[in-house]
Structure formats: C-alpha cells, structure tokens
C-alpha cells in the first residue's frame, strides 16, 4: 500500500504504508489512513516528528552490501525527509496536510 501526503503549493509525497504509519504515529496521530492535520496543528506535528526521529534514530550504516542481492537499509530518518519538507511548506503556506 502507498500513502500519498499532500498540501497546497507543494508536490505530493508517496510513502510505503508501513513507513507512513510509523511517521504518522511519531507526529502524534493515530496512524489512520486517510486523514488530515489542520494548518494550526502542523507545527506541533512537525515538532513531534522531529523529536521522535531523534529518539528512534538508529545509526546509519555507510557500508555497502557485499552482493547486489542484499537489501540496502534506509533509515526512517532519511525516509522522513520529504515529509518533513512537505510539513515545513505547509507551515509556511498555512495549509492543511492530508493523506490517503
């Protein structure tokens, strides 16, 4: 499942469902899809997300896999960067954030 996040004046962001739910919960939301955050609540959600990512961040492994078949681990913090930028844009534009 893919979850699409959107706000006014910013490109939509698509995340895998499991990652999106984790990030929504870090933002202080229940993780319900679809959903929305009102413009007035976006700064608090961004703050919760950033604090949660700092607390849950595992160290990145800069080593590349030994073979092409091994999966490359991408940290939750890196996966959250597009969503963080979307939330910052929503704050700047005083826009609601929606996801479906």
Biopython code that builds the backbone (N, CA, C, O; Angstrom):
import numpy as np
from Bio.PDB.StructureBuilder import StructureBuilder

atoms = [
    (1, "UNK", "N", (0.845, -1.171, 0.000)),
    (1, "UNK", "CA", (0.000, 0.000, 0.000)),
    (1, "UNK", "C", (0.893, 1.237, 0.000)),
    (1, "UNK", "O", (1.904, 1.288, 0.701)),
    (2, "UNK", "N", (0.515, 2.210, -0.778)),
    (2, "UNK", "CA", (1.184, 3.502, -0.808)),
    (2, "UNK", "C", (0.277, 4.545, -0.180)),
    (2, "UNK", "O", (-0.942, 4.508, -0.351)),
    (3, "UNK", "N", (0.878, 5.473, 0.546)),
    (3, "UNK", "CA", (0.144, 6.570, 1.161)),
    (3, "UNK", "C", (0.642, 7.860, 0.532)),
    (3, "UNK", "O", (1.848, 8.100, 0.467)),
    (4, "UNK", "N", (-0.284, 8.691, 0.068)),
    (4, "UNK", "CA", (0.062, 9.956, -0.567)),
    (4, "UNK", "C", (-0.261, 11.102, 0.383)),
    (4, "UNK", "O", (-1.400, 11.260, 0.824)),
    (5, "UNK", "N", (0.765, 11.901, 0.692)),
    (5, "UNK", "CA", (0.606, 13.098, 1.520)),
    (5, "UNK", "C", (0.522, 14.299, 0.594)),
    (5, "UNK", "O", (1.244, 14.369, -0.401)),
    (6, "UNK", "N", (-0.362, 15.251, 0.916)),
    (6, "UNK", "CA", (-0.493, 16.433, 0.074)),
    (6, "UNK", "C", (-0.800, 17.659, 0.918)),
    (6, "UNK", "O", (-1.359, 17.577, 2.011)),
    (7, "UNK", "N", (-0.411, 18.795, 0.364)),
    (7, "UNK", "CA", (-0.697, 20.098, 0.941)),
    (7, "UNK", "C", (-0.680, 21.102, -0.204)),
    (7, "UNK", "O", (-0.184, 20.799, -1.289)),
    (8, "UNK", "N", (-1.212, 22.281, 0.027)),
    (8, "UNK", "CA", (-1.248, 23.305, -1.017)),
    (8, "UNK", "C", (0.170, 23.775, -1.341)),
    (8, "UNK", "O", (1.016, 23.885, -0.454)),
    (9, "UNK", "N", (0.411, 24.045, -2.594)),
    (9, "UNK", "CA", (1.666, 24.625, -3.078)),
    (9, "UNK", "C", (2.895, 23.769, -2.819)),
    (9, "UNK", "O", (3.989, 24.293, -2.605)),
    (10, "UNK", "N", (2.718, 22.453, -2.838)),
    (10, "UNK", "CA", (3.849, 21.540, -2.686)),
    (10, "UNK", "C", (3.512, 20.229, -3.380)),
    (10, "UNK", "O", (2.351, 19.822, -3.427)),
    (11, "UNK", "N", (4.513, 19.585, -3.908)),
    (11, "UNK", "CA", (4.293, 18.308, -4.599)),
    (11, "UNK", "C", (3.831, 17.242, -3.626)),
    (11, "UNK", "O", (4.224, 17.238, -2.459)),
    (12, "UNK", "N", (2.999, 16.340, -4.111)),
    (12, "UNK", "CA", (2.561, 15.213, -3.291)),
    (12, "UNK", "C", (3.746, 14.311, -2.973)),
    (12, "UNK", "O", (4.677, 14.191, -3.770)),
    (13, "UNK", "N", (3.707, 13.678, -1.807)),
    (13, "UNK", "CA", (4.741, 12.759, -1.349)),
    (13, "UNK", "C", (4.096, 11.387, -1.186)),
    (13, "UNK", "O", (3.039, 11.265, -0.568)),
    (14, "UNK", "N", (4.726, 10.361, -1.736)),
    (14, "UNK", "CA", (4.219, 8.994, -1.589)),
    (14, "UNK", "C", (5.201, 8.181, -0.755)),
    (14, "UNK", "O", (6.406, 8.188, -1.004)),
    (15, "UNK", "N", (4.662, 7.481, 0.239)),
    (15, "UNK", "CA", (5.459, 6.626, 1.108)),
    (15, "UNK", "C", (4.791, 5.260, 1.197)),
    (15, "UNK", "O", (3.578, 5.138, 1.027)),
    (16, "UNK", "N", (5.597, 4.235, 1.465)),
    (16, "UNK", "CA", (5.033, 2.922, 1.717)),
    (16, "UNK", "C", (4.177, 2.993, 2.974)),
    (16, "UNK", "O", (4.477, 3.757, 3.891)),
    (17, "UNK", "N", (3.112, 2.199, 3.016)),
    (17, "UNK", "CA", (2.151, 2.247, 4.106)),
    (17, "UNK", "C", (2.742, 2.054, 5.487)),
    (17, "UNK", "O", (2.381, 2.773, 6.419)),
    (18, "UNK", "N", (3.662, 1.079, 5.639)),
    (18, "UNK", "CA", (4.239, 0.835, 6.965)),
    (18, "UNK", "C", (5.086, 2.008, 7.432)),
    (18, "UNK", "O", (5.067, 2.354, 8.613)),
    (19, "UNK", "N", (5.827, 2.621, 6.521)),
    (19, "UNK", "CA", (6.648, 3.788, 6.869)),
    (19, "UNK", "C", (5.747, 4.970, 7.193)),
    (19, "UNK", "O", (5.986, 5.687, 8.165)),
    (20, "UNK", "N", (4.713, 5.177, 6.384)),
    (20, "UNK", "CA", (3.786, 6.290, 6.613)),
    (20, "UNK", "C", (3.121, 6.178, 7.981)),
    (20, "UNK", "O", (3.007, 7.172, 8.697)),
    (21, "UNK", "N", (2.681, 4.976, 8.348)),
    (21, "UNK", "CA", (2.044, 4.789, 9.655)),
    (21, "UNK", "C", (3.013, 5.092, 10.787)),
    (21, "UNK", "O", (2.624, 5.716, 11.774)),
    (22, "UNK", "N", (4.261, 4.666, 10.666)),
    (22, "UNK", "CA", (5.257, 4.958, 11.699)),
    (22, "UNK", "C", (5.441, 6.467, 11.841)),
    (22, "UNK", "O", (5.475, 6.987, 12.957)),
    (23, "UNK", "N", (5.559, 7.164, 10.725)),
    (23, "UNK", "CA", (5.767, 8.611, 10.766)),
    (23, "UNK", "C", (4.539, 9.330, 11.304)),
    (23, "UNK", "O", (4.670, 10.298, 12.053)),
    (24, "UNK", "N", (3.359, 8.875, 10.939)),
    (24, "UNK", "CA", (2.136, 9.482, 11.475)),
    (24, "UNK", "C", (2.067, 9.323, 12.990)),
    (24, "UNK", "O", (1.684, 10.254, 13.699)),
    (25, "UNK", "N", (2.435, 8.150, 13.482)),
    (25, "UNK", "CA", (2.419, 7.931, 14.930)),
    (25, "UNK", "C", (3.456, 8.797, 15.632)),
    (25, "UNK", "O", (3.204, 9.292, 16.731)),
    (26, "UNK", "N", (4.623, 8.988, 15.013)),
    (26, "UNK", "CA", (5.628, 9.883, 15.596)),
    (26, "UNK", "C", (5.125, 11.322, 15.623)),
    (26, "UNK", "O", (5.514, 12.100, 16.494)),
    (27, "UNK", "N", (4.261, 11.679, 14.672)),
    (27, "UNK", "CA", (3.695, 13.031, 14.631)),
    (27, "UNK", "C", (2.606, 13.218, 15.683)),
    (27, "UNK", "O", (2.105, 14.327, 15.869)),
    (28, "UNK", "N", (2.239, 12.138, 16.370)),
    (28, "UNK", "CA", (1.207, 12.237, 17.388)),
    (28, "UNK", "C", (-0.171, 11.912, 16.854)),
    (28, "UNK", "O", (-1.171, 12.186, 17.517)),
    (29, "UNK", "N", (-0.241, 11.333, 15.667)),
    (29, "UNK", "CA", (-1.515, 10.962, 15.064)),
    (29, "UNK", "C", (-1.729, 9.463, 15.259)),
    (29, "UNK", "O", (-0.780, 8.721, 15.512)),
    (30, "UNK", "N", (-2.959, 9.032, 15.143)),
    (30, "UNK", "CA", (-3.279, 7.622, 15.366)),
    (30, "UNK", "C", (-2.741, 6.704, 14.272)),
    (30, "UNK", "O", (-2.617, 5.499, 14.488)),
    (31, "UNK", "N", (-2.424, 7.252, 13.114)),
    (31, "UNK", "CA", (-1.967, 6.430, 12.009)),
    (31, "UNK", "C", (-3.091, 6.023, 11.085)),
    (31, "UNK", "O", (-2.890, 5.209, 10.184)),
    (32, "UNK", "N", (-4.280, 6.582, 11.296)),
    (32, "UNK", "CA", (-5.436, 6.283, 10.464)),
    (32, "UNK", "C", (-5.231, 6.835, 9.053)),
    (32, "UNK", "O", (-4.788, 7.967, 8.862)),
    (33, "UNK", "N", (-5.569, 5.995, 8.073)),
    (33, "UNK", "CA", (-5.460, 6.407, 6.680)),
    (33, "UNK", "C", (-6.821, 6.196, 6.047)),
    (33, "UNK", "O", (-7.340, 5.082, 6.125)),
    (34, "UNK", "N", (-7.427, 7.185, 5.430)),
    (34, "UNK", "CA", (-6.991, 8.555, 5.193)),
    (34, "UNK", "C", (-7.121, 9.425, 6.445)),
    (34, "UNK", "O", (-7.741, 9.040, 7.437)),
    (35, "UNK", "N", (-6.512, 10.610, 6.361)),
    (35, "UNK", "CA", (-6.565, 11.525, 7.489)),
    (35, "UNK", "C", (-6.060, 12.901, 7.100)),
    (35, "UNK", "O", (-5.703, 13.150, 5.948)),
    (36, "UNK", "N", (-6.038, 13.787, 8.082)),
    (36, "UNK", "CA", (-5.613, 15.159, 7.824)),
    (36, "UNK", "C", (-5.171, 15.822, 9.118)),
    (36, "UNK", "O", (-5.540, 15.408, 10.217)),
    (37, "UNK", "N", (-4.373, 16.858, 8.951)),
    (37, "UNK", "CA", (-3.967, 17.714, 10.071)),
    (37, "UNK", "C", (-4.294, 19.145, 9.665)),
    (37, "UNK", "O", (-3.920, 19.588, 8.579)),
    (38, "UNK", "N", (-4.980, 19.856, 10.522)),
    (38, "UNK", "CA", (-5.312, 21.250, 10.246)),
    (38, "UNK", "C", (-4.046, 22.101, 10.273)),
    (38, "UNK", "O", (-3.082, 21.777, 10.966)),
    (39, "UNK", "N", (-4.063, 23.175, 9.521)),
    (39, "UNK", "CA", (-2.894, 24.045, 9.406)),
    (39, "UNK", "C", (-2.373, 24.498, 10.780)),
    (39, "UNK", "O", (-1.163, 24.591, 10.985)),
    (40, "UNK", "N", (-3.270, 24.774, 11.700)),
    (40, "UNK", "CA", (-2.859, 25.241, 13.029)),
    (40, "UNK", "C", (-2.111, 24.166, 13.819)),
    (40, "UNK", "O", (-1.342, 24.490, 14.724)),
    (41, "UNK", "N", (-2.330, 22.888, 13.487)),
    (41, "UNK", "CA", (-1.704, 21.783, 14.211)),
    (41, "UNK", "C", (-0.433, 21.256, 13.552)),
    (41, "UNK", "O", (0.259, 20.425, 14.141)),
    (42, "UNK", "N", (-0.111, 21.717, 12.355)),
    (42, "UNK", "CA", (1.050, 21.202, 11.627)),
    (42, "UNK", "C", (2.367, 21.499, 12.350)),
    (42, "UNK", "O", (3.210, 20.604, 12.413)),
    (43, "UNK", "N", (2.599, 22.709, 12.904)),
    (43, "UNK", "CA", (3.877, 22.946, 13.594)),
    (43, "UNK", "C", (4.115, 21.961, 14.739)),
    (43, "UNK", "O", (5.236, 21.488, 14.927)),
    (44, "UNK", "N", (3.084, 21.657, 15.490)),
    (44, "UNK", "CA", (3.227, 20.718, 16.602)),
    (44, "UNK", "C", (3.511, 19.306, 16.076)),
    (44, "UNK", "O", (4.320, 18.580, 16.653)),
    (45, "UNK", "N", (2.855, 18.924, 14.996)),
    (45, "UNK", "CA", (3.085, 17.606, 14.402)),
    (45, "UNK", "C", (4.523, 17.487, 13.905)),
    (45, "UNK", "O", (5.162, 16.453, 14.100)),
    (46, "UNK", "N", (5.033, 18.535, 13.266)),
    (46, "UNK", "CA", (6.419, 18.525, 12.798)),
    (46, "UNK", "C", (7.393, 18.421, 13.967)),
    (46, "UNK", "O", (8.378, 17.686, 13.895)),
    (47, "UNK", "N", (7.121, 19.146, 15.028)),
    (47, "UNK", "CA", (7.980, 19.086, 16.212)),
    (47, "UNK", "C", (7.986, 17.675, 16.803)),
    (47, "UNK", "O", (9.048, 17.156, 17.147)),
    (48, "UNK", "N", (6.834, 17.062, 16.920)),
    (48, "UNK", "CA", (6.743, 15.696, 17.451)),
    (48, "UNK", "C", (7.503, 14.718, 16.552)),
    (48, "UNK", "O", (8.209, 13.836, 17.041)),
    (49, "UNK", "N", (7.350, 14.881, 15.236)),
    (49, "UNK", "CA", (8.029, 14.009, 14.285)),
    (49, "UNK", "C", (9.545, 14.123, 14.425)),
    (49, "UNK", "O", (10.244, 13.111, 14.487)),
    (50, "UNK", "N", (10.047, 15.345, 14.474)),
    (50, "UNK", "CA", (11.497, 15.542, 14.582)),
    (50, "UNK", "C", (12.033, 15.000, 15.903)),
    (50, "UNK", "O", (13.104, 14.394, 15.929)),
    (51, "UNK", "N", (11.311, 15.208, 16.988)),
    (51, "UNK", "CA", (11.743, 14.673, 18.278)),
    (51, "UNK", "C", (11.707, 13.148, 18.269)),
    (51, "UNK", "O", (12.619, 12.501, 18.784)),
    (52, "UNK", "N", (10.675, 12.580, 17.694)),
    (52, "UNK", "CA", (10.559, 11.130, 17.619)),
    (52, "UNK", "C", (11.655, 10.507, 16.781)),
    (52, "UNK", "O", (12.164, 9.436, 17.113)),
    (53, "UNK", "N", (12.021, 11.174, 15.693)),
    (53, "UNK", "CA", (13.089, 10.656, 14.832)),
    (53, "UNK", "C", (14.442, 10.720, 15.530)),
    (53, "UNK", "O", (15.281, 9.838, 15.347)),
    (54, "UNK", "N", (14.653, 11.750, 16.321)),
    (54, "UNK", "CA", (15.915, 11.847, 17.067)),
    (54, "UNK", "C", (16.010, 10.738, 18.106)),
    (54, "UNK", "O", (17.077, 10.160, 18.313)),
    (55, "UNK", "N", (14.898, 10.449, 18.754)),
    (55, "UNK", "CA", (14.886, 9.418, 19.784)),
    (55, "UNK", "C", (14.966, 8.010, 19.231)),
    (55, "UNK", "O", (15.514, 7.118, 19.877)),
    (56, "UNK", "N", (14.420, 7.801, 18.034)),
    (56, "UNK", "CA", (14.357, 6.457, 17.468)),
    (56, "UNK", "C", (15.397, 6.202, 16.399)),
    (56, "UNK", "O", (15.421, 5.127, 15.801)),
    (57, "UNK", "N", (16.258, 7.178, 16.151)),
    (57, "UNK", "CA", (17.215, 7.045, 15.047)),
    (57, "UNK", "C", (18.281, 6.016, 15.362)),
    (57, "UNK", "O", (18.977, 6.093, 16.374)),
    (58, "UNK", "N", (18.386, 5.058, 14.466)),
    (58, "UNK", "CA", (19.478, 4.088, 14.544)),
    (58, "UNK", "C", (20.627, 4.637, 13.716)),
    (58, "UNK", "O", (20.392, 5.331, 12.726)),
    (59, "UNK", "N", (21.858, 4.344, 14.096)),
    (59, "UNK", "CA", (22.970, 4.867, 13.316)),
    (59, "UNK", "C", (22.936, 4.315, 11.896)),
    (59, "UNK", "O", (22.658, 3.136, 11.674)),
    (60, "UNK", "N", (23.224, 5.193, 10.946)),
    (60, "UNK", "CA", (23.255, 4.768, 9.552)),
    (60, "UNK", "C", (24.484, 3.914, 9.302)),
    (60, "UNK", "O", (25.549, 4.155, 9.870)),
    (61, "UNK", "N", (24.325, 2.913, 8.447)),
    (61, "UNK", "CA", (25.423, 2.033, 8.098)),
    (61, "UNK", "C", (25.941, 2.441, 6.732)),
    (61, "UNK", "O", (25.312, 2.125, 5.722)),
    (62, "UNK", "N", (27.086, 3.144, 6.671)),
    (62, "UNK", "CA", (27.582, 3.628, 5.393)),
    (62, "UNK", "C", (28.165, 2.523, 4.515)),
    (62, "UNK", "O", (28.439, 2.757, 3.338)),
    (63, "UNK", "N", (28.358, 1.331, 5.062)),
    (63, "UNK", "CA", (28.934, 0.246, 4.283)),
    (63, "UNK", "C", (27.936, -0.213, 3.237)),
    (63, "UNK", "O", (26.737, -0.309, 3.500)),
    (64, "UNK", "N", (28.444, -0.492, 2.057)),
    (64, "UNK", "CA", (27.575, -1.001, 1.004)),
    (64, "UNK", "C", (27.455, -2.512, 1.145)),
    (64, "UNK", "O", (28.339, -3.154, 1.712)),
    (65, "UNK", "N", (26.378, -3.079, 0.638)),
    (65, "UNK", "CA", (26.212, -4.529, 0.742)),
    (65, "UNK", "C", (27.294, -5.263, -0.047)),
    (65, "UNK", "O", (27.844, -4.739, -1.015)),
    (66, "UNK", "N", (27.587, -6.502, 0.395)),
    (66, "UNK", "CA", (28.623, -7.290, -0.259)),
    (66, "UNK", "C", (28.197, -7.772, -1.633)),
    (66, "UNK", "O", (29.033, -7.900, -2.527)),
    (67, "UNK", "N", (26.935, -8.037, -1.814)),
    (67, "UNK", "CA", (26.442, -8.505, -3.105)),
    (67, "UNK", "C", (25.270, -7.647, -3.549)),
    (67, "UNK", "O", (24.699, -6.893, -2.761)),
    (68, "UNK", "N", (24.925, -7.772, -4.804)),
    (68, "UNK", "CA", (23.811, -6.996, -5.331)),
    (68, "UNK", "C", (22.476, -7.474, -4.770)),
    (68, "UNK", "O", (21.506, -6.716, -4.764)),
    (69, "UNK", "N", (22.409, -8.722, -4.298)),
    (69, "UNK", "CA", (21.152, -9.281, -3.804)),
    (69, "UNK", "C", (20.778, -8.785, -2.414)),
    (69, "UNK", "O", (19.617, -8.886, -2.016)),
    (70, "UNK", "N", (21.736, -8.255, -1.674)),
    (70, "UNK", "CA", (21.454, -7.791, -0.315)),
    (70, "UNK", "C", (20.738, -6.446, -0.369)),
    (70, "UNK", "O", (21.087, -5.575, -1.166)),
    (71, "UNK", "N", (19.748, -6.293, 0.478)),
    (71, "UNK", "CA", (18.978, -5.050, 0.528)),
    (71, "UNK", "C", (19.773, -3.955, 1.227)),
    (71, "UNK", "O", (20.514, -4.217, 2.174)),
    (72, "UNK", "N", (19.612, -2.755, 0.757)),
    (72, "UNK", "CA", (20.247, -1.597, 1.376)),
    (72, "UNK", "C", (19.268, -1.017, 2.378)),
    (72, "UNK", "O", (18.113, -0.759, 2.041)),
    (73, "UNK", "N", (19.719, -0.808, 3.609)),
    (73, "UNK", "CA", (18.857, -0.265, 4.655)),
    (73, "UNK", "C", (18.814, 1.259, 4.541)),
    (73, "UNK", "O", (19.854, 1.917, 4.495)),
    (74, "UNK", "N", (17.610, 1.808, 4.497)),
    (74, "UNK", "CA", (17.416, 3.246, 4.505)),
    (74, "UNK", "C", (16.738, 3.587, 5.824)),
    (74, "UNK", "O", (15.657, 3.077, 6.119)),
    (75, "UNK", "N", (17.363, 4.442, 6.613)),
    (75, "UNK", "CA", (16.836, 4.759, 7.935)),
    (75, "UNK", "C", (15.501, 5.494, 7.841)),
    (75, "UNK", "O", (15.193, 6.139, 6.839)),
    (76, "UNK", "N", (14.728, 5.377, 8.905)),
    (76, "UNK", "CA", (13.442, 6.067, 8.985)),
    (76, "UNK", "C", (13.649, 7.578, 8.891)),
    (76, "UNK", "O", (12.829, 8.290, 8.312)),
    (77, "UNK", "N", (14.735, 8.051, 9.456)),
    (77, "UNK", "CA", (15.029, 9.484, 9.424)),
    (77, "UNK", "C", (15.205, 9.979, 7.988)),
    (77, "UNK", "O", (14.722, 11.054, 7.633)),
    (78, "UNK", "N", (15.895, 9.194, 7.169)),
    (78, "UNK", "CA", (16.075, 9.581, 5.765)),
    (78, "UNK", "C", (14.763, 9.464, 4.994)),
    (78, "UNK", "O", (14.477, 10.292, 4.129)),
    (79, "UNK", "N", (13.973, 8.453, 5.297)),
    (79, "UNK", "CA", (12.689, 8.291, 4.621)),
    (79, "UNK", "C", (11.734, 9.430, 4.971)),
    (79, "UNK", "O", (10.834, 9.745, 4.193)),
    (80, "UNK", "N", (11.926, 10.048, 6.132)),
    (80, "UNK", "CA", (11.041, 11.119, 6.593)),
    (80, "UNK", "C", (11.364, 12.476, 5.970)),
    (80, "UNK", "O", (10.544, 13.390, 6.049)),
    (81, "UNK", "N", (12.529, 12.628, 5.358)),
    (81, "UNK", "CA", (12.938, 13.940, 4.849)),
    (81, "UNK", "C", (11.929, 14.581, 3.897)),
    (81, "UNK", "O", (11.629, 15.764, 4.060)),
    (82, "UNK", "N", (11.388, 13.853, 2.902)),
    (82, "UNK", "CA", (10.392, 14.506, 2.044)),
    (82, "UNK", "C", (9.140, 14.951, 2.810)),
    (82, "UNK", "O", (8.571, 16.003, 2.515)),
    (83, "UNK", "N", (8.717, 14.158, 3.782)),
    (83, "UNK", "CA", (7.547, 14.526, 4.578)),
    (83, "UNK", "C", (7.855, 15.742, 5.451)),
    (83, "UNK", "O", (7.002, 16.613, 5.618)),
    (84, "UNK", "N", (9.042, 15.808, 5.997)),
    (84, "UNK", "CA", (9.440, 16.975, 6.797)),
    (84, "UNK", "C", (9.395, 18.235, 5.938)),
    (84, "UNK", "O", (8.908, 19.274, 6.383)),
    (85, "UNK", "N", (9.901, 18.147, 4.712)),
    (85, "UNK", "CA", (9.870, 19.300, 3.811)),
    (85, "UNK", "C", (8.434, 19.690, 3.464)),
    (85, "UNK", "O", (8.118, 20.877, 3.376)),
    (86, "UNK", "N", (7.564, 18.698, 3.268)),
    (86, "UNK", "CA", (6.161, 18.978, 3.000)),
    (86, "UNK", "C", (5.524, 19.689, 4.197)),
    (86, "UNK", "O", (4.782, 20.654, 4.019)),
    (87, "UNK", "N", (5.807, 19.223, 5.400)),
    (87, "UNK", "CA", (5.250, 19.855, 6.604)),
    (87, "UNK", "C", (5.769, 21.280, 6.760)),
    (87, "UNK", "O", (5.013, 22.174, 7.142)),
    (88, "UNK", "N", (7.041, 21.501, 6.471)),
    (88, "UNK", "CA", (7.601, 22.854, 6.548)),
    (88, "UNK", "C", (6.928, 23.778, 5.539)),
    (88, "UNK", "O", (6.656, 24.939, 5.843)),
    (89, "UNK", "N", (6.661, 23.268, 4.344)),
    (89, "UNK", "CA", (5.953, 24.055, 3.336)),
    (89, "UNK", "C", (4.533, 24.374, 3.808)),
    (89, "UNK", "O", (4.051, 25.492, 3.627)),
    (90, "UNK", "N", (3.872, 23.393, 4.410)),
    (90, "UNK", "CA", (2.514, 23.610, 4.915)),
    (90, "UNK", "C", (2.502, 24.690, 5.995)),
    (90, "UNK", "O", (1.580, 25.502, 6.055)),
    (91, "UNK", "N", (3.523, 24.696, 6.842)),
    (91, "UNK", "CA", (3.615, 25.730, 7.883)),
    (91, "UNK", "C", (3.790, 27.094, 7.233)),
    (91, "UNK", "O", (3.115, 28.059, 7.592)),
    (92, "UNK", "N", (4.705, 27.162, 6.271)),
    (92, "UNK", "CA", (4.990, 28.428, 5.596)),
    (92, "UNK", "C", (3.758, 28.962, 4.863)),
    (92, "UNK", "O", (3.517, 30.169, 4.843)),
    (93, "UNK", "N", (2.981, 28.060, 4.263)),
    (93, "UNK", "CA", (1.801, 28.459, 3.497)),
    (93, "UNK", "C", (0.502, 28.413, 4.311)),
    (93, "UNK", "O", (-0.576, 28.694, 3.787)),
    (94, "UNK", "N", (0.615, 28.061, 5.579)),
    (94, "UNK", "CA", (-0.537, 27.936, 6.466)),
    (94, "UNK", "C", (-1.618, 27.053, 5.836)),
    (94, "UNK", "O", (-2.783, 27.434, 5.727)),
    (95, "UNK", "N", (-1.178, 25.848, 5.423)),
    (95, "UNK", "CA", (-2.057, 24.901, 4.738)),
    (95, "UNK", "C", (-2.282, 23.650, 5.551)),
    (95, "UNK", "O", (-1.431, 23.264, 6.353)),
    (96, "UNK", "N", (-3.415, 23.015, 5.353)),
    (96, "UNK", "CA", (-3.686, 21.717, 5.940)),
    (96, "UNK", "C", (-2.842, 20.663, 5.243)),
    (96, "UNK", "O", (-2.401, 20.863, 4.112)),
    (97, "UNK", "N", (-2.617, 19.536, 5.918)),
    (97, "UNK", "CA", (-1.929, 18.393, 5.335)),
    (97, "UNK", "C", (-2.912, 17.224, 5.324)),
    (97, "UNK", "O", (-3.557, 16.923, 6.328)),
    (98, "UNK", "N", (-3.010, 16.578, 4.172)),
    (98, "UNK", "CA", (-3.929, 15.441, 4.036)),
    (98, "UNK", "C", (-3.162, 14.238, 3.530)),
    (98, "UNK", "O", (-2.136, 14.381, 2.865)),
    (99, "UNK", "N", (-3.660, 13.048, 3.845)),
    (99, "UNK", "CA", (-3.072, 11.825, 3.314)),
    (99, "UNK", "C", (-4.170, 10.819, 3.025)),
    (99, "UNK", "O", (-5.204, 10.774, 3.692)),
    (100, "UNK", "N", (-3.904, 10.004, 1.995)),
    (100, "UNK", "CA", (-4.871, 8.969, 1.604)),
    (100, "UNK", "C", (-4.125, 7.775, 1.050)),
    (100, "UNK", "O", (-4.746, 6.786, 0.660)),
]
sb = StructureBuilder()
sb.init_structure("model")
sb.init_model(0)
sb.init_chain("A")
sb.init_seg("    ")
for serial, (resi, resn, name, xyz) in enumerate(atoms, 1):
    if name == "N":
        sb.init_residue(resn, " ", resi, " ")
    sb.init_atom(name, np.array(xyz, "f"), 0.0, 1.0, " ", f" {name:<3s}", serial, name[0])
structure = sb.get_structure()
